Amino acid sequence: MTPAGRSATADWAGTLHTPAGAAPRIASLVPSLTELLFALGLGERVIARTGFCVHPRDAVRRVPKVGGTKDVDLDALRAARPTHLVVNVDETRREVVDAARAFIPDVIVTHPLVPEDNRRLYELFGAIFGRDDQAARLTRSFDESLAALERTAAPLPRTRVLYLIWREPWMTVARDTYVSATLARAGFDTLPAESKARYPKLGDDDAAWRDADRILLSTEPWAFRERDCAALAAATGKRVDLVDGEWTSWYGSRAIEGLSALARFRAGG
């Protein structure tokens, strides 16, 4: 047990983290988890972020930037003197994490792969930073949103979708990603069904184009727009819809709103 009378809490890398105490200095390199820290009432403890950490929009502006998610300025990060660093397996380069461990005492590694992993995120952050009550409230709200989405999707036929996140080249998501798992809860089964790559590239003659019942274009990381839907619908003869990428790829507190938005999207046809 820790001096505070609590067991240490393990992150996704298996690293044990003891309670942070009253004055942690938190740097976050993960946009959705920066927002989660604010949702847990830790906004005043966040002292560094990336340029892609844009939520909550007004409050996060006061937090200094230390580069992007893929091009972190390690000198700026060191100068911020964080006690804790929040990273993600998919979003943070391994060499950045390894370098940061030399000067940051606690590096919290995350890797949610299914929507239900949000419960673990809330509990992990709540335990480390003394926000158990706030974490419990988020968990209740998340459970309500997930249940509502599954009720909406249950009576509807499952739909095979090609969910595009990039062009030049076209790229989609494999089924072992958080995005695909989230879409599955809405009754959307992503193509291809099997892939060695987590974010497969697609050729113009790939079977996924033919097999998809519907094509979904994400607003991020490529900023697809409605005009892209119209152009791709004309080229493929498929139904093509625009989906806010934050609904499917942002975990943490935004997942609550994202699941609710997906339920409305699914209900609308």
C-alpha positions as CSV (number, residue, x, y, z in Angstrom):
1,M,0.0,0.0,0.0
2,T,1.1,3.6,-0.6
3,P,1.5,6.1,2.2
4,A,-2.0,7.4,1.3
5,G,-3.4,3.9,2.1
6,R,-4.0,3.0,-1.5
7,S,-2.6,0.4,-3.8
8,A,-0.5,1.6,-6.7
9,T,-2.4,1.7,-10.0
10,A,-1.1,0.1,-13.2
11,D,-1.3,1.8,-16.6
12,W,-1.4,0.1,-20.0
13,A,2.3,-0.6,-19.9
14,G,2.0,-2.3,-16.6
15,T,3.8,0.6,-14.8
16,L,2.5,1.2,-11.3
17,H,1.7,4.7,-10.3
18,T,1.2,5.9,-6.7
19,P,-1.1,8.9,-5.9
20,A,0.3,12.1,-7.2
21,G,-0.2,14.3,-4.2
22,A,-1.7,17.7,-4.0
23,A,0.4,19.6,-6.7
24,P,1.1,17.5,-9.7
25,R,2.4,19.2,-12.9
26,I,0.9,17.3,-15.8
27,A,2.0,17.4,-19.4
28,S,-0.3,15.7,-21.9
29,L,0.6,14.7,-25.4
30,V,-2.8,13.1,-26.2
31,P,-5.6,15.5,-27.2
32,S,-8.5,13.5,-25.9
33,L,-6.8,12.9,-22.6
34,T,-5.9,16.6,-22.1
35,E,-9.7,17.1,-22.3
36,L,-10.2,14.3,-19.8
37,L,-7.9,16.0,-17.3
38,F,-9.9,19.1,-17.5
39,A,-13.2,17.1,-17.1
40,L,-11.8,15.6,-13.9
41,G,-11.1,19.1,-12.5
42,L,-7.4,19.0,-13.1
43,G,-7.2,21.9,-15.6
44,E,-5.0,24.0,-13.3
45,R,-2.5,21.2,-13.0
46,V,-2.0,20.8,-16.8
47,I,1.1,22.7,-17.6
48,A,1.9,21.5,-21.2
49,R,0.0,20.2,-24.2
50,T,0.3,19.7,-27.9
51,G,-1.0,22.0,-30.6
52,F,-3.7,19.4,-31.3
53,C,-5.0,19.5,-27.7
54,V,-7.9,21.8,-28.5
55,H,-10.6,20.9,-26.0
56,P,-11.9,22.4,-23.9
57,R,-11.4,25.2,-26.3
58,D,-11.5,28.2,-24.0
59,A,-9.7,26.8,-21.0
60,V,-7.0,25.0,-22.8
61,R,-5.7,28.1,-24.5
62,R,-3.8,29.1,-21.4
63,V,-1.7,25.9,-21.4
64,P,1.7,26.3,-23.3
65,K,2.3,24.1,-26.3
66,V,5.2,21.7,-26.7
67,G,4.9,20.9,-30.4
68,G,2.5,18.4,-32.0
69,T,1.6,14.8,-31.2
70,K,4.3,13.5,-33.6
71,D,6.9,16.3,-33.3
72,V,7.2,17.0,-29.6
73,D,9.7,19.7,-28.6
74,L,11.6,17.8,-25.9
75,D,13.5,20.9,-24.8
76,A,10.2,22.8,-24.2
77,L,8.8,19.7,-22.4
78,R,11.8,19.5,-20.1
79,A,11.6,23.3,-19.4
80,A,8.0,22.9,-18.3
81,R,9.2,20.6,-15.4
82,P,6.3,18.2,-15.4
83,T,6.0,15.5,-12.7
84,H,3.6,13.4,-14.9
85,L,3.4,12.9,-18.7
86,V,0.4,11.4,-20.4
87,V,1.1,9.4,-23.6
88,N,-0.7,6.9,-25.9
89,V,0.7,3.9,-27.7
90,D,-0.9,4.9,-31.1
91,E,-0.3,8.7,-30.9
92,T,3.0,9.2,-29.2
93,R,6.3,8.1,-30.8
94,R,8.2,5.5,-28.8
95,E,11.4,7.5,-29.0
96,V,9.7,10.5,-27.4
97,V,8.5,8.4,-24.5
98,D,11.9,6.9,-24.0
99,A,13.6,10.3,-24.0
100,A,11.0,11.8,-21.7
101,R,11.5,9.1,-19.1
102,A,15.0,10.5,-18.4
103,F,13.5,13.7,-16.9
104,I,9.9,13.1,-16.1
105,P,9.3,10.9,-13.0
106,D,5.9,9.5,-14.0
107,V,5.0,8.6,-17.6
108,I,1.4,7.3,-17.8
109,V,1.0,5.0,-20.9
110,T,-2.5,4.5,-22.3
111,H,-3.8,2.3,-25.1
112,P,-7.6,2.1,-25.2
113,L,-8.8,-0.3,-27.9
114,V,-12.6,-0.6,-27.2
115,P,-15.1,1.9,-25.9
116,E,-15.3,0.0,-22.6
117,D,-11.7,0.9,-21.9
118,N,-12.9,4.4,-21.1
119,R,-14.0,3.1,-17.7
120,R,-10.4,2.1,-17.0
121,L,-9.1,5.5,-18.2
122,Y,-11.4,7.3,-15.8
123,E,-10.5,5.0,-12.9
124,L,-6.7,5.3,-13.7
125,F,-6.6,9.0,-13.8
126,G,-9.0,9.4,-10.9
127,A,-6.8,7.1,-8.7
128,I,-3.5,8.8,-9.6
129,F,-4.7,12.3,-9.3
130,G,-7.3,12.0,-6.5
131,R,-10.4,12.5,-8.5
132,D,-12.3,9.3,-7.8
133,D,-15.7,11.0,-7.4
134,Q,-15.3,12.8,-10.7
135,A,-14.2,9.6,-12.4
136,A,-17.2,7.8,-11.0
137,R,-19.6,10.4,-12.4
138,L,-17.9,10.2,-15.9
139,T,-18.3,6.4,-15.7
140,R,-22.0,6.6,-15.1
141,S,-22.5,9.1,-17.9
142,F,-20.4,6.9,-20.2
143,D,-22.4,3.8,-19.4
144,E,-25.7,5.6,-20.1
145,S,-24.4,6.8,-23.5
146,L,-23.0,3.3,-24.5
147,A,-26.3,1.6,-23.5
148,A,-28.3,4.1,-25.5
149,L,-26.2,3.6,-28.6
150,E,-26.5,-0.2,-28.3
151,R,-30.3,0.1,-27.9
152,T,-30.4,2.2,-31.0
153,A,-28.3,-0.2,-33.1
154,A,-29.8,-3.4,-31.9
155,P,-32.9,-3.5,-34.1
156,L,-31.1,-2.3,-37.2
157,P,-29.3,-4.5,-39.7
158,R,-25.5,-4.5,-39.4
159,T,-23.8,-2.5,-42.2
160,R,-20.5,-3.1,-43.8
161,V,-18.7,0.3,-44.0
162,L,-15.5,1.6,-45.5
163,Y,-14.3,4.2,-43.0
164,L,-11.8,6.5,-44.7
165,I,-9.4,8.5,-42.6
166,W,-6.9,9.7,-45.3
167,R,-6.4,10.1,-49.0
168,E,-3.4,10.1,-51.3
169,P,-3.2,7.3,-50.4
170,W,-6.6,6.2,-49.2
171,M,-6.4,4.8,-45.7
172,T,-8.9,3.1,-43.4
173,V,-8.9,1.4,-40.0
174,A,-8.4,-2.3,-39.1
175,R,-10.8,-4.0,-36.7
176,D,-8.4,-4.0,-33.8
177,T,-8.5,-0.2,-33.5
178,Y,-10.5,1.9,-31.1
179,V,-12.3,3.5,-34.0
180,S,-13.5,0.3,-35.5
181,A,-14.6,-1.0,-32.1
182,T,-16.6,2.2,-31.6
183,L,-18.3,1.9,-35.0
184,A,-19.1,-1.7,-34.3
185,R,-21.2,-0.6,-31.3
186,A,-23.2,1.4,-33.7
187,G,-23.8,-1.6,-36.0
188,F,-21.1,-0.6,-38.5
189,D,-18.6,-3.4,-39.4
190,T,-15.5,-1.9,-40.9
191,L,-13.7,-3.3,-44.0
192,P,-11.4,-4.9,-44.5
193,A,-12.4,-7.7,-42.1
194,E,-8.8,-8.8,-41.7
195,S,-5.6,-6.7,-42.0
196,K,-2.0,-7.0,-40.9
197,A,-1.8,-3.2,-40.8
198,R,-3.8,-1.3,-38.2
199,Y,-4.4,1.5,-40.7
200,P,-4.4,-0.2,-44.1
201,K,-3.8,1.6,-47.3
202,L,-6.2,1.0,-50.1
203,G,-5.7,0.7,-53.9
204,D,-8.3,1.8,-56.3
205,D,-9.2,-1.9,-57.0
206,D,-9.2,-3.0,-53.4
207,A,-12.1,-5.4,-52.6
208,A,-13.3,-3.1,-49.7
209,W,-14.6,-0.6,-52.2
210,R,-16.8,-3.3,-53.8
211,D,-17.8,-5.0,-50.6
212,A,-18.9,-2.0,-48.6
213,D,-22.6,-1.2,-48.2
214,R,-21.7,2.4,-47.4
215,I,-18.7,4.7,-47.2
216,L,-18.0,7.0,-44.3
217,L,-15.5,9.9,-44.5
218,S,-14.0,11.0,-41.2
219,T,-13.3,14.7,-40.6
220,E,-9.9,13.8,-39.1
221,P,-7.0,13.2,-39.4
222,W,-7.8,14.1,-43.1
223,A,-10.3,17.0,-43.2
224,F,-12.9,15.4,-45.4
225,R,-15.8,17.7,-46.3
226,E,-19.3,17.3,-47.8
227,R,-17.9,18.0,-51.3
228,D,-15.7,14.9,-50.9
229,C,-18.8,12.9,-50.1
230,A,-20.5,14.0,-53.3
231,A,-17.4,13.4,-55.4
232,L,-16.8,9.9,-54.0
233,A,-20.5,9.0,-54.3
234,A,-20.4,9.9,-58.0
235,A,-17.2,7.9,-58.5
236,T,-18.3,4.7,-56.7
237,G,-22.1,4.7,-56.8
238,K,-22.1,4.1,-53.1
239,R,-23.8,6.1,-50.3
240,V,-21.2,8.3,-48.7
241,D,-21.6,10.2,-45.5
242,L,-19.4,12.5,-43.5
243,V,-18.7,11.5,-39.8
244,D,-17.2,13.8,-37.2
245,G,-13.9,12.0,-36.4
246,E,-14.2,13.0,-32.7
247,W,-17.2,10.7,-32.4
248,T,-15.2,7.6,-33.2
249,S,-11.5,8.3,-32.3
250,W,-11.6,10.6,-29.2
251,Y,-11.7,8.5,-26.0
252,G,-11.8,10.0,-22.5
253,S,-14.6,12.4,-21.6
254,R,-15.5,13.2,-25.2
255,A,-16.4,9.6,-25.8
256,I,-19.6,10.2,-23.8
257,E,-20.8,12.9,-26.3
258,G,-19.4,10.9,-29.2
259,L,-21.4,7.8,-28.5
260,S,-24.5,9.9,-28.1
261,A,-23.8,11.6,-31.5
262,L,-23.3,8.2,-33.1
263,A,-26.6,7.0,-31.8
264,R,-28.3,10.0,-33.4
265,F,-26.4,9.4,-36.6
266,R,-27.4,5.7,-36.7
267,A,-31.0,6.5,-35.9
268,G,-31.1,8.9,-38.8
269,G,-30.3,6.1,-41.3
